[in-house]
Amino acid sequence: MPEIVTFDREHNVVTIISSDLVGLEDLAKSLDSVKQIVHDQGLNKVLIDATNLKLMPSPLHLHGFAYELSNQAKNMKFAIVVSEQSPKGVRCLETAAQARGVIIKTFPS
C-alpha cells in the first residue's frame, strides 16, 4: 500500500504516509480519502510524510493532479515532509499546485 491516509485526533490533522511507488491512481484515491475525512471532521490541514517515497507519476501527470487539487481541495492546506531521497516530483507537484492557488509547501525532514 503506497499511501496510508488517517485522521490524527491529537493534532487535528489528516495525515498521509507515502512510501515506495505512488501512481496517479494512488494519488486520486488518497485525495478522495482526504476529502471524506475533511468533510466528516471539519478539518482543512493535511500533513504528508514523503520521506520514504521512491517514485511518483510523470511531471505531466502531476500537473494534471495539481489541477484536480485546485478544483477539489483549494480550501485545504498541505505540508509535505521530504527527505533528500524524495523524488523531484514532490517539488514539481508543489510548484504546479501553488501556481493554481493551492496552499502547499514542502519541508525538509
N, C-alpha and C positions, 0 to 999 in steps of 0.2 A: 504494500500500500504506500504509494509515493507521498500522499498528503493525508494528515490527520487533522480534522477540524474539531475543536472543542470550545466550550464556554468556561472561562476561568472566573469562577464566582468570587474568589478572594480579591482579584484585581479588576473585576468587572470589565473584562475584555474578551473578545473572540481570539482564540489562538489557532494558528496553523503551523504544523511542523511538516516541512517539506524535506524529503530525502530522496536520494538516488536519482531516478529518471522521472521527470514530471512532463507529461504531454499536455496538449491543448485540451483534451477531454478531461484530464485530471483538474486542470485549472477551472474549467467550466463547472465541474461537479463541486469543487471547493467553493466557488462563488455562490452556487445555489445553496450549499450548506450554511455559508456565512449569512446570506440574506435571510434564511429561515431563523437562525439564532438571533440576528439583529431585530427581526420583526417580533419574535417571541419575547425577547428580553429588553427591548428598547435601547439597544447599545448603538454606538457608532465607531468604536475603536477596534482595530484588528492588528494583532501582533503576529508577524510571520517569522519563524525561525528557518532561514535558508542556509544555515551553516553547514549542513550535510547534503545539500543539493548538488548533484553531479551534472545534470543535463536538462536543458529546457527546450521548448519549441524554437523554431527559427525566428529571426527578427521580424519577418513579415507576419507570421502568426501572432507574435507578441504585440505588434501594433494593432492587429485586429482585436486581440483580447483587451488592450488598453481602451479601445473604442467601447467595448462591452462594459468595462468598468465605468467609463464616463456616463454611460446610459443607465446602468443599474446600481451603481454604488457611489454616486457623486457625493452623497452626504456622509460617507464613511471616511475615516482617517486610517491610513495604513502605515505601519512601521515594519520594515524588513531588516532583520539582523542577518548580516552576511559575513562570510569568512574570506580569507584570501583565495581559497579554493572554490568559492561560489562562482557559478558561470557568469560570464559577462552579460548574459541575457537578463539577469535580475536588474542591472542598471539600465539596460535597454527598455525594459518594461517601465521602470521608474520614470525615465525621460519621456517616453511616449504617453504615459498616463498623465504626468504633470502637464504636458502640452495640451491635454484635453480637459484640464481643470480638476483632476483627481488629486486629493491630498495624499501623497505617498512619498516616503523618504526611506532611504537605506542607511543603515548604521553598521559600522564595523563591530565585530564581536570582541 
